[in-house]
Amino acid sequence: MTTIHALDELDGRPHANVFPDAEPKTIRLTLDAGDEVASHSHPDREIVFYLVEGRIELELGDETHELSAGDVARFDGDRDIAPRAVEESTALVVLASRSDE
């Protein structure tokens, strides 16, 4: 079975679940300039954060990374994450179950 969605047509702001009840969990994150998501973690997950459009300051633990459209970050979900939009931004966030390998 194949499922295809247009990111801009998904319901939910700032978070829209792209493929409900499917693994890996895939979220569209949409933030207006200045909006942020409080620091949190995703234990037992590996995270891929792809910035589709905009600019985001991505806090990962005690580090801050500035991402621009087209940038992709991969990190351990045990780390605290707190994205803040420098300008209106859309990201695709994939939360995969951590493998034991």
Buried (B, 14 or more C-beta within 10 A) or exposed (E): EEEEEEBEEBEEEBEBBBEEEEEEBBBBBBBEEEBBBEEEBBEEBBBBBBBBBBBBBBBBBEEEBEBEBEBEBEBBBBBBBBBBBBBBBBBBBBBBEBEEE
